Amino acid sequence: NIKTMVVIGGSGMEDEVLTSYSYPLSHRKKYNETNGIEGAFVVATNASWGVDQAMSSDYPLWCAFYDSLGHHGILNCGATANDNFNVEIEGDMPTTCTSDFLISVTNTNSSDLKFSDAGYGATSIDLGAPGALTWAIEPDNNYGLFAGTSASTPHVTGAIGLLYSAPCSNLPALALNDPPAAALLVRSYILNGVDPNISLDGITSTGGRLNVNNSIQMLMDSCGICPPPSSLSSSNTIDISTTLTWIENDSTLSSNIRYRELPNGNWINLTNIESPFLLNNLTGCSDYEVQVESVCPMEQSGFIYSHLFSTEGC
């Protein structure tokens, strides 16, 4: 029952881009506000278009809008350039935007290698997906060949829709209670589920090619009878402490948290706690990562997504 919402846009003009993305955003916001009675459960957008050799610094509103979409639960996929250059040097839009809610895709061929005319970037481009001479649906009930990163990227966008359709009640519940957390969780399944690929190693952030089966299995493996907590956030942060809050589920007995100082600190584990929780003994002017899991009568949900915060005192 997945449907496609066709939106006119893609000229690369920033005002048109914002207008176009605002349409699916308005429908997802309405869905969230009415608990699904109105609007549309938009989970991903696909941009098989962009501006070659354009710097993200010249498009601040466009890049920032991916965070706005993600805040309401929408992931976004962007096709990189159909040319063999490093987008972090030459530029490309939107794939060099740094939002966590954007997945940037390059092109692989039938030999499972990066296509020769496809962009790359060790930080900006996340993964490869089949696109060189890809079969696609055409009018009049036919199939035809479709090539380029514009063909690769919809494979990833479709995989996101497939993950949300999986028979796992935990993910839809999280999507209603904490839309951005659900989006980031699905993103992690897509990126962590890739098959390692030597032609993508060192020139993409994952070094791999999309594997939908791996991503589905990761989702289902985490889909137990113990729903994960949602809406993890921090407040009243000072130099040595912060207050953590999250939403626990009906089947939860308690929660465990773990936290570490970034970038390379060791995890510190705290067990049998409840929300809200005052996290003490922090270091001033530092970045931290914290995760929370539910403890149910028979199992734990596992630590599934991260919240980042910074202490004061700089």
C-alpha positions as CSV (number, residue, x, y, z in Angstrom):
1,N,0.0,0.0,0.0
2,I,2.9,2.4,-0.6
3,K,2.1,5.3,-2.8
4,T,4.1,7.9,-4.7
5,M,3.5,11.6,-4.2
6,V,4.6,13.4,-7.4
7,V,5.9,16.9,-6.7
8,I,6.9,19.4,-9.4
9,G,10.3,20.9,-8.9
10,G,14.0,20.3,-9.3
11,S,15.2,23.3,-11.2
12,G,17.9,23.9,-8.7
13,M,16.6,27.4,-7.9
14,E,16.5,27.6,-4.1
15,D,13.1,29.2,-3.9
16,E,11.5,26.5,-6.1
17,V,13.3,23.8,-4.1
18,L,11.9,25.1,-0.8
19,T,8.4,25.4,-2.3
20,S,8.5,21.9,-3.6
21,Y,9.7,20.3,-0.4
22,S,7.2,22.3,1.6
23,Y,4.4,20.3,0.0
24,P,5.2,16.8,1.4
25,L,6.3,18.5,4.6
26,S,2.8,20.1,5.1
27,H,1.1,16.7,4.6
28,R,3.4,14.9,7.1
29,K,3.0,17.7,9.6
30,K,-0.8,17.3,9.3
31,Y,-0.5,13.5,9.7
32,N,1.6,14.0,12.9
33,E,-0.8,16.6,14.3
34,T,-4.0,14.5,13.7
35,N,-2.5,11.1,14.7
36,G,-3.0,9.9,11.1
37,I,-6.5,11.0,10.6
38,E,-5.5,13.7,8.0
39,G,-2.4,14.4,5.9
40,A,0.0,11.8,4.5
41,F,2.5,9.5,6.2
42,V,5.4,10.8,4.0
43,V,8.6,8.9,5.0
44,A,11.1,9.8,2.3
45,T,11.6,12.2,-0.6
46,N,13.7,11.5,-3.7
47,A,15.8,14.0,-5.6
48,S,17.0,12.6,-8.8
49,W,18.1,16.1,-9.8
50,G,20.4,18.8,-8.4
51,V,23.1,21.2,-9.4
52,D,26.5,19.8,-10.5
53,Q,29.6,21.5,-9.1
54,A,27.7,23.7,-6.7
55,M,28.8,24.4,-3.2
56,S,26.4,23.8,-0.3
57,S,27.6,27.0,1.4
58,D,25.8,28.9,-1.5
59,Y,22.5,27.2,-0.7
60,P,22.0,27.5,3.1
61,L,18.2,27.5,3.1
62,W,18.0,24.4,0.9
63,C,20.5,22.5,3.1
64,A,18.8,23.6,6.3
65,F,15.4,22.5,5.0
66,Y,16.4,18.8,5.2
67,D,16.6,19.2,9.0
68,S,13.1,20.7,8.9
69,L,11.8,17.7,7.0
70,G,13.7,15.4,9.3
71,H,12.2,17.0,12.4
72,H,8.8,15.9,11.3
73,G,10.0,12.4,10.3
74,I,11.0,12.6,6.6
75,L,14.2,11.2,5.3
76,N,15.5,12.5,2.0
77,C,17.6,10.9,-0.7
78,G,19.8,12.8,-3.2
79,A,21.5,11.7,-6.4
80,T,25.1,12.8,-6.9
81,A,26.6,14.0,-10.2
82,N,26.8,11.8,-13.3
83,D,30.5,12.6,-13.6
84,N,33.6,11.1,-12.0
85,F,34.7,13.7,-9.6
86,N,35.0,14.3,-5.8
87,V,32.0,16.3,-4.8
88,E,33.8,17.6,-1.7
89,I,36.3,19.4,-4.0
90,E,34.2,20.1,-7.0
91,G,30.8,20.6,-5.3
92,D,27.4,19.1,-5.8
93,M,23.9,19.9,-4.6
94,P,22.2,18.6,-2.7
95,T,24.5,15.7,-1.9
96,T,27.1,17.9,0.0
97,C,24.5,19.2,2.4
98,T,25.4,17.9,5.9
99,S,22.0,17.1,7.3
100,D,21.6,13.8,9.1
101,F,18.2,13.5,7.3
102,L,19.8,13.4,3.9
103,I,21.2,10.2,2.3
104,S,23.4,10.8,-0.7
105,V,23.7,8.1,-3.4
106,T,26.2,7.2,-6.1
107,N,25.8,4.7,-9.0
108,T,26.9,1.1,-9.3
109,N,26.8,-1.1,-12.4
110,S,25.8,-4.7,-13.2
111,S,29.3,-5.8,-12.2
112,D,28.7,-4.4,-8.7
113,L,31.3,-1.6,-9.2
114,K,31.0,2.1,-9.0
115,F,30.0,3.4,-12.4
116,S,32.8,5.3,-14.1
117,D,30.8,8.4,-14.6
118,A,29.4,8.9,-11.0
119,G,30.4,11.3,-8.3
120,Y,32.0,10.3,-5.0
121,G,33.0,11.7,-1.6
122,A,34.3,10.0,1.5
123,T,32.1,12.1,3.8
124,S,29.3,13.5,1.6
125,I,28.3,10.4,-0.4
126,D,26.8,7.7,1.8
127,L,26.5,4.6,-0.4
128,G,26.1,3.2,-3.8
129,A,23.0,1.6,-5.4
130,P,22.3,0.0,-8.8
131,G,21.8,2.5,-11.5
132,A,23.8,1.8,-14.6
133,L,21.4,0.3,-17.2
134,T,18.7,-0.3,-14.6
135,W,15.3,-1.7,-15.6
136,A,12.4,0.6,-14.9
137,I,8.7,0.7,-15.5
138,E,7.6,2.6,-18.6
139,P,4.2,3.7,-19.9
140,D,1.9,1.1,-21.7
141,N,2.9,-1.7,-19.3
142,N,6.4,-1.9,-20.6
143,Y,9.9,-2.1,-19.1
144,G,12.9,0.0,-20.3
145,L,16.4,0.9,-19.4
146,F,17.1,3.9,-17.1
147,A,20.6,4.9,-16.2
148,G,22.6,7.2,-13.9
149,T,22.5,8.3,-10.3
150,S,18.9,9.3,-11.0
151,A,18.2,5.6,-11.2
152,S,20.3,4.6,-8.2
153,T,18.7,7.0,-5.7
154,P,15.1,5.8,-6.0
155,H,16.3,2.3,-5.0
156,V,17.3,3.8,-1.6
157,T,14.1,5.9,-1.3
158,G,12.0,2.9,-2.1
159,A,14.0,0.8,0.5
160,I,13.0,3.4,3.2
161,G,9.3,3.0,2.3
162,L,9.7,-0.8,2.4
163,L,11.3,-0.6,5.9
164,Y,8.3,1.4,7.2
165,S,5.9,-1.2,5.7
166,A,7.6,-4.1,7.5
167,P,5.5,-6.1,10.0
168,C,7.0,-4.4,13.1
169,S,4.8,-2.4,15.4
170,N,7.7,-0.8,17.2
171,L,8.7,1.4,14.2
172,P,5.2,2.9,13.5
173,A,4.8,3.6,17.2
174,L,8.1,5.4,17.3
175,A,7.2,7.3,14.1
176,L,4.1,8.7,15.9
177,N,5.8,9.4,19.2
178,D,9.1,10.6,18.0
179,P,9.2,11.1,14.2
180,P,12.8,12.3,13.8
181,A,14.1,9.3,16.0
182,A,12.2,6.9,13.7
183,A,13.7,8.5,10.6
184,L,17.2,8.3,12.0
185,L,16.7,4.7,13.0
186,V,15.6,3.8,9.5
187,R,18.6,5.7,8.1
188,S,20.9,3.6,10.4
189,Y,19.4,0.4,9.0
190,I,20.0,1.6,5.4
191,L,23.6,2.6,6.0
192,N,24.6,-0.2,8.4
193,G,23.0,-2.8,6.1
194,V,25.2,-2.1,3.1
195,D,27.4,-4.8,1.5
196,P,31.0,-3.8,1.6
197,N,32.2,-2.9,-1.8
198,I,35.9,-2.4,-2.8
199,S,35.0,0.1,-5.5
200,L,33.2,2.3,-2.9
201,D,35.7,1.8,0.0
202,G,37.3,5.1,1.0
203,I,35.2,7.2,-1.4
204,T,31.8,6.9,0.4
205,S,30.9,7.2,4.1
206,T,29.8,3.5,4.4
207,G,32.1,1.9,1.7
208,G,29.2,-0.2,0.6
209,R,26.3,-0.8,-1.8
210,L,22.6,-0.9,-0.7
211,N,21.4,-4.3,0.5
212,V,17.7,-4.1,1.2
213,N,17.6,-7.6,2.7
214,N,20.2,-6.8,5.3
215,S,18.4,-3.6,6.3
216,I,15.1,-5.5,6.6
217,Q,16.7,-8.2,8.7
218,M,18.3,-5.6,11.0
219,L,14.9,-4.0,11.5
220,M,13.1,-7.3,12.2
221,D,15.9,-8.4,14.6
222,S,15.3,-5.4,16.7
223,C,11.5,-5.8,16.6
224,G,10.8,-7.6,19.8
225,I,8.1,-7.4,22.5
226,C,10.0,-4.6,24.3
227,P,9.4,-1.3,22.4
228,P,12.2,1.1,22.6
229,P,11.8,4.5,24.4
230,S,11.2,7.6,22.4
231,S,11.7,11.4,22.5
232,L,15.1,11.3,24.2
233,S,16.2,14.9,24.9
234,S,18.3,17.0,27.2
235,S,17.5,20.3,29.0
236,N,18.9,22.6,31.7
237,T,22.4,21.7,30.5
238,I,25.3,23.4,32.4
239,D,29.0,22.7,32.5
240,I,28.7,19.6,34.7
241,S,25.2,18.2,34.2
242,T,22.1,17.9,32.1
243,T,18.6,16.6,32.6
244,L,17.6,13.7,30.4
245,T,14.0,12.9,29.6
246,W,12.4,10.3,27.4
247,I,9.0,8.5,27.0
248,E,8.8,5.0,28.4
249,N,6.3,2.5,27.1
250,D,3.6,0.6,29.0
251,S,5.6,-2.6,29.1
252,T,8.7,-0.9,30.4
253,L,9.9,-1.8,33.9
254,S,12.8,0.7,33.9
255,S,15.5,2.1,31.6
256,N,19.2,1.8,31.0
257,I,21.3,4.6,29.6
258,R,24.8,4.8,28.3
259,Y,26.8,7.9,27.5
260,R,30.2,9.0,26.3
261,E,32.3,12.0,25.6
262,L,32.9,12.6,21.9
263,P,34.7,11.8,19.8
264,N,36.4,8.8,21.3
265,G,35.3,8.4,24.9
266,N,34.4,5.0,26.4
267,W,30.7,4.2,27.1
268,I,29.6,4.7,30.7
269,N,26.6,2.5,31.6
270,L,23.8,3.4,34.1
271,T,21.1,0.8,34.9
272,N,17.6,0.8,36.4
273,I,16.8,4.5,36.1
274,E,13.6,6.5,35.2
275,S,12.9,9.6,33.3
276,P,13.7,12.4,34.1
277,F,17.2,11.7,35.1
278,L,19.9,14.2,36.2
279,L,23.2,13.2,34.5
280,N,26.1,14.5,36.6
281,N,29.9,14.6,36.6
282,L,30.2,15.9,33.1
283,T,33.1,17.9,31.7
284,G,32.5,21.5,30.7
285,C,32.7,22.6,27.0
286,S,32.4,19.1,25.7
287,D,30.3,17.1,23.3
288,Y,28.4,14.0,24.5
289,E,26.4,11.2,23.0
290,V,23.7,9.4,25.0
291,Q,21.5,6.4,24.3
292,V,18.6,4.8,26.2
293,E,17.0,1.4,26.1
294,S,13.9,-0.1,27.7
295,V,14.0,-2.9,30.2
296,C,10.9,-5.2,30.0
297,P,10.0,-8.3,31.9
298,M,11.6,-10.7,29.4
299,E,14.1,-8.6,27.4
300,Q,15.7,-5.3,26.6
301,S,14.9,-3.1,23.5
302,G,18.6,-2.4,22.9
303,F,20.2,1.0,22.3
304,I,18.9,2.0,19.0
305,Y,19.6,5.7,18.4
306,S,21.7,8.6,19.8
307,H,21.0,12.0,21.3
308,L,23.9,14.5,21.1
309,F,24.3,17.5,23.4
310,S,27.1,19.9,24.5
311,T,27.9,21.2,27.9
312,E,28.4,24.8,28.7
313,G,31.6,26.4,30.0
314,C,33.4,27.2,26.7
